[in-house]
Amino acid sequence: MITMAVQYMFLEIYKIPPMQASAFISYINLPWTPKLLYGIITDVFPICGSGKRSYVFLMGMLQALSCLAIAIFGPNFENAVWVMLLACVNSMGGAFMDVVVDGLMVINARKDPTAGSEELQAYSWGFYGAGGITGCLLSGYFLGPMANPYPCFYIMTIFGASVGIAGLFIDKSLEENQTEMV
């Protein structure tokens, strides 16, 4: 949803050329490249004694705040670079959380050597698919008939904050077991 809304903003609101818009979109996706580094950071630098829960909370809130900033201040930005930077921060939060959740699935898989984390993986991909379809439908509505990308960012603010808050409810025992499994 965010990528479509940002791309719409670049092309329709800021009127930047498609080649520059494509470059901005590639910069936004750049934080997905050093995912290995994110995993090392969560394992080596726990926040408040937690290497998983606190990072999910922190990155969820980072995503929420970056989307909220685009929604509130986006109409006043004179330059598309600010939107690109905030979307890049949002992308980094998503990539970071992806690494953390994958780590939690590995820990879960080791608890059940016969079945692994197949059910958890199915849930993950199921919600990923449902979110993608819902995001495309909503952004199509907001970017089509309404021609207004900002509600997309308000919706994503709610989702980011929800994920961040849900991170506080991750079972601490998963992190304790992680040190025994290494």
Sequence and secondary structure as in RCSB ss.txt:
>XXXX:A:sequence
MITMAVQYMFLEIYKIPPMQASAFISYINLPWTPKLLYGIITDVFPICGSGKRSYVFLMGMLQALSCLAIAIFGP
NFENAVWVMLLACVNSMGGAFMDVVVDGLMVINARKDPTAGSEELQAYSWGFYGAGGITGCLLSGYFLGPMANPY
PCFYIMTIFGASVGIAGLFIDKSLEENQTEMV
>XXXX:A:secstr
 HHHHHHHIIIIIS   HHHHHHHHHHHHGGGTTHHHHHHHHHHS BTTBSSHHHHHHHHHHHHHHHHHHHHHGG
G SSHHHHHHHHHHHHHHHHHHHHHHHHHHHHHHHH TTTTTHHHHHHHHHHHHHHHHHHHHHHHHHHTTS   H
HHHHHHHHHHHHHHHHHTTS HHHHHHHHHH 
